[in-house]
């Protein structure tokens, strides 16, 4: 299937989904979900097709079970949530086709020097939260993470290179073994760039952890409409004992994923320094 045809079909699916209206005790998403399932099976191969099919199945079963909820309010909320997640999924499929379609004439084997075997940490954040991001970056590199293993765009040593196209750079890095750290804030939810990073993580099924700024609004509807699983526990950067325990768990995860030596004394010092740093942020 040609790239243009793939884009035409997925744009049609997006339009159909956008035009869906809620009807009592009805499931109007089902036909378009089934069409999308058929489409990804034809448009992609191997693991890519399986990944998209799994995501569509998840939304399908969520939609199908909504009719068993006890109140109309819950059924309506579940319907709108399913529609929102499906639109996010379709737009992510469109983005992947545009960026990674095998119909492209470019060859990445010679031009792309990225070492895809090296794991990398992507600290996804809003520039408004740079103070917390800097503290996290210092903590991560203190554990022994190398400069080239951390993507953190607010720091000169870890930013996207000079003159590099941001989407091309992410395209080359996004299929590495990536561990995403989401630094959540209300500003993050309002940032299209941050939403694109989150979508890219979801597209590639990257592992991820949640970190929350102290004043983050957990009741923000945008948070619960995100493609990633927001029910996963995370660390709230308020400096209390729960925060410290969560940072120990994050340290263990980073050390395990990047196969780093675990120096308990050094780690304890880094965590104490991190807590001191974040509690001093006004």
C-alpha positions as CSV (number, residue, x, y, z in Angstrom):
1,X,0.0,0.0,0.0
2,X,1.4,3.4,-1.1
3,X,2.1,6.1,1.5
4,X,-0.4,8.5,0.0
5,X,-3.1,5.8,0.2
6,X,-2.3,5.0,3.8
7,X,-2.6,8.7,4.7
8,X,-5.9,9.0,2.8
9,X,-7.5,6.1,4.6
10,X,-6.3,7.1,8.1
11,X,-7.5,10.7,7.4
12,X,-10.9,9.3,6.5
13,X,-11.0,7.2,9.7
14,X,-10.1,10.4,11.7
15,X,-13.0,12.3,10.0
16,X,-15.5,9.5,10.6
17,X,-14.5,9.3,14.2
18,X,-14.7,13.0,14.7
19,X,-18.2,13.0,13.3
20,X,-19.5,10.4,15.7
21,X,-22.2,11.5,18.2
22,X,-23.2,9.8,21.4
23,X,-26.5,7.8,21.3
24,X,-28.1,6.2,24.3
25,X,-27.2,2.5,24.6
26,X,-25.4,2.6,21.2
27,X,-21.8,2.0,20.2
28,X,-21.3,3.9,17.0
29,X,-17.5,3.6,17.3
30,X,-17.6,-0.2,16.6
31,X,-17.7,0.0,12.8
32,X,-14.9,2.5,12.5
33,X,-12.8,0.5,15.1
34,X,-13.2,-2.6,13.0
35,X,-12.3,-0.7,9.8
36,X,-9.2,0.6,11.6
37,X,-8.2,-2.9,12.8
38,X,-8.5,-4.1,9.2
39,X,-6.5,-1.1,7.9
40,X,-3.5,-1.5,10.2
41,X,-3.3,-5.2,9.3
42,X,-2.9,-4.2,5.6
43,X,-0.8,-1.0,6.1
44,X,1.8,-2.4,8.6
45,X,3.8,-5.6,9.0
46,X,5.0,-7.7,11.9
47,X,5.4,-6.1,15.3
48,X,4.1,-2.7,14.0
49,X,0.8,-4.3,12.9
50,X,0.5,-6.3,16.1
51,X,1.1,-3.2,18.2
52,X,-1.6,-1.2,16.6
53,X,-4.0,-4.1,16.6
54,X,-3.5,-4.5,20.3
55,X,-4.2,-0.9,21.0
56,X,-7.3,-0.9,18.9
57,X,-8.5,-4.1,20.6
58,X,-8.0,-2.4,24.0
59,X,-10.2,0.5,23.0
60,X,-12.8,-1.8,21.4
61,X,-13.2,-3.8,24.6
62,X,-13.4,-0.6,26.6
63,X,-16.2,0.7,24.3
64,X,-18.0,-2.7,24.3
65,X,-18.1,-2.9,28.1
66,X,-19.3,0.7,28.6
67,X,-23.0,-0.3,28.1
68,X,-22.8,-2.3,31.3
69,X,-22.0,0.7,33.5
70,X,-24.7,1.5,36.0
71,X,-25.5,5.1,35.2
72,X,-26.0,7.1,32.0
73,X,-23.5,9.7,33.2
74,X,-20.8,7.0,33.5
75,X,-21.7,5.5,30.1
76,X,-21.5,8.9,28.5
77,X,-18.2,9.7,30.1
78,X,-16.8,6.3,29.0
79,X,-18.0,6.9,25.4
80,X,-16.4,10.3,25.1
81,X,-13.2,8.9,26.7
82,X,-13.1,6.1,24.2
83,X,-13.6,8.5,21.3
84,X,-10.8,10.7,22.5
85,X,-8.4,7.9,22.9
86,X,-9.3,6.5,19.5
87,X,-8.7,9.9,17.8
88,X,-5.3,10.1,19.6
89,X,-4.5,6.6,18.3
90,X,-5.5,7.4,14.7
91,X,-3.4,10.6,14.8
92,X,-0.5,8.7,16.1
93,X,-0.9,6.2,13.3
94,X,-1.0,9.1,10.8
95,X,2.1,10.6,12.3
96,X,4.0,7.2,12.1
97,X,3.1,6.8,8.5
98,X,4.2,10.3,7.7
99,X,7.5,9.9,9.5
100,X,8.4,6.2,9.0
101,X,6.7,5.0,5.9
102,X,8.8,2.4,4.1
103,X,7.6,4.0,0.8
104,X,10.0,6.9,1.6
105,X,12.9,7.0,-0.8
106,X,15.5,7.9,1.9
107,X,17.9,5.3,3.2
108,X,18.7,5.4,6.8
109,X,21.3,2.6,6.8
110,X,24.1,4.9,5.7
111,X,23.0,8.4,6.7
112,X,21.8,7.6,10.2
113,X,24.7,7.1,12.6
114,X,22.5,6.6,15.6
115,X,23.5,3.6,17.7
116,X,20.1,2.0,18.1
117,X,21.6,-0.7,20.5
118,X,22.3,1.9,23.2
119,X,19.4,2.5,25.7
120,X,18.5,6.1,26.2
121,X,16.4,8.1,28.7
122,X,14.1,10.8,27.3
123,X,13.1,13.4,29.9
124,X,9.9,14.8,28.5
125,X,9.1,18.2,30.1
126,X,7.7,21.7,29.6
127,X,10.4,24.4,29.5
128,X,8.4,26.1,32.2
129,X,9.5,23.3,34.6
130,X,13.2,23.6,33.8
131,X,14.1,23.9,37.5
132,X,12.6,20.5,38.2
133,X,14.0,19.1,34.9
134,X,17.5,20.3,35.8
135,X,17.3,18.6,39.2
136,X,16.2,15.3,37.5
137,X,18.9,15.5,34.9
138,X,21.6,16.1,37.6
139,X,20.2,13.0,39.5
140,X,20.1,10.8,36.4
141,X,23.7,11.7,35.2
142,X,24.9,11.3,38.7
143,X,23.9,7.7,38.5
144,X,26.4,7.2,35.7
145,X,24.1,7.8,32.7
146,X,26.3,9.0,29.8
147,X,25.7,12.4,28.1
148,X,24.6,10.7,24.9
149,X,22.2,8.4,26.8
150,X,20.0,11.3,28.1
151,X,17.8,13.4,25.9
152,X,16.8,16.6,27.8
153,X,16.2,19.5,25.6
154,X,16.6,22.2,28.3
155,X,20.3,21.4,28.9
156,X,23.1,22.3,26.5
157,X,24.8,18.9,27.0
158,X,21.6,16.9,26.4
159,X,19.7,19.0,23.9
160,X,18.9,18.2,20.3
161,X,22.0,19.1,18.3
162,X,22.5,22.5,16.7
163,X,20.9,22.9,13.2
164,X,19.1,19.5,13.6
165,X,15.5,19.2,12.7
166,X,13.7,18.3,15.9
167,X,11.3,15.8,14.3
168,X,14.1,14.2,12.2
169,X,16.2,13.9,15.3
170,X,13.3,12.3,17.2
171,X,12.6,10.1,14.3
172,X,16.1,8.7,14.4
173,X,16.0,8.2,18.1
174,X,12.5,7.0,18.7
175,X,13.1,3.4,17.8
176,X,16.0,3.0,20.2
177,X,15.3,1.3,23.5
178,X,13.9,4.4,25.2
179,X,12.8,4.9,28.8
180,X,10.6,7.9,29.0
181,X,10.2,10.0,32.1
182,X,7.2,12.3,32.0
183,X,7.6,15.5,34.1
184,X,3.9,16.3,34.5
185,X,2.6,19.8,35.1
186,X,-0.4,21.8,34.0
187,X,1.9,23.6,31.5
188,X,3.0,20.2,30.2
189,X,-0.6,19.4,29.3
190,X,-1.0,22.7,27.5
191,X,2.1,22.2,25.3
192,X,1.6,20.7,21.8
193,X,5.3,19.7,21.7
194,X,5.0,17.8,25.0
195,X,1.9,16.0,23.7
196,X,3.8,15.0,20.6
197,X,6.6,13.5,22.7
198,X,4.1,11.6,24.8
199,X,2.4,10.4,21.6
200,X,5.7,9.2,20.2
201,X,6.3,7.2,23.4
202,X,2.9,5.6,23.1
203,X,3.4,4.9,19.4
204,X,6.6,3.0,20.1
205,X,5.3,1.3,23.3
206,X,8.3,2.7,25.2
207,X,8.5,2.1,28.9
208,X,7.8,5.1,31.0
209,X,7.5,6.5,34.5
210,X,5.5,9.5,35.9
211,X,7.0,12.4,37.8
212,X,4.7,15.2,39.0
213,X,5.5,18.8,39.9
214,X,4.1,19.7,43.4
215,X,1.2,21.8,42.1
216,X,0.1,19.4,39.4
217,X,-3.7,19.2,39.1
218,X,-4.5,15.5,39.1
219,X,-8.1,16.3,38.3
220,X,-7.3,18.0,35.1
221,X,-9.4,16.3,32.4
222,X,-6.6,16.6,29.8
223,X,-4.5,14.3,32.0
224,X,-7.0,11.5,32.1
225,X,-7.5,11.8,28.3
226,X,-3.9,11.2,27.6
227,X,-2.9,8.1,25.6
228,X,-0.5,6.7,28.2
229,X,-1.8,5.0,31.3
230,X,-2.2,7.8,33.9
231,X,-3.1,5.3,36.6
232,X,0.5,4.3,37.1
233,X,1.9,5.5,40.3
234,X,4.6,8.1,40.2
235,X,6.7,10.5,42.3
236,X,5.3,13.9,43.4
237,X,8.3,16.2,43.8
238,X,7.3,17.6,47.2
239,X,10.4,16.3,49.1
240,X,8.5,14.1,51.6
241,X,9.2,10.5,52.5
242,X,7.0,9.2,49.7
243,X,8.9,11.3,47.2
244,X,12.2,9.9,48.5
245,X,11.0,6.3,48.3
246,X,9.8,6.8,44.8
247,X,13.1,8.3,43.7
248,X,14.9,5.2,45.1
249,X,12.6,3.1,43.0
250,X,13.3,5.3,39.9
251,X,17.0,4.9,40.6
252,X,16.7,1.2,40.7
253,X,14.8,1.2,37.4
254,X,17.4,3.4,35.7
255,X,20.3,1.3,37.0
256,X,18.6,-1.9,35.9
257,X,17.6,-0.7,32.4
258,X,21.0,0.8,31.5
259,X,23.0,-1.9,33.3
260,X,24.8,0.6,35.6
261,X,26.8,-0.2,38.7
262,X,24.7,0.4,41.8
263,X,26.7,2.4,44.3
264,X,24.4,2.7,47.4
265,X,26.4,5.4,49.1
266,X,26.6,7.5,45.9
267,X,22.9,6.9,45.3
268,X,21.9,8.0,48.8
269,X,23.9,11.1,48.4
270,X,22.3,11.9,45.1
271,X,18.8,11.4,46.4
272,X,19.5,13.7,49.4
273,X,20.9,16.3,47.1
274,X,18.0,16.0,44.8
275,X,15.4,16.4,47.6
276,X,17.3,19.5,48.8
277,X,17.3,20.9,45.3
278,X,13.6,20.4,44.6
279,X,12.5,21.7,48.0
280,X,14.4,25.0,47.4
281,X,12.4,25.7,44.2
282,X,9.9,28.5,44.7
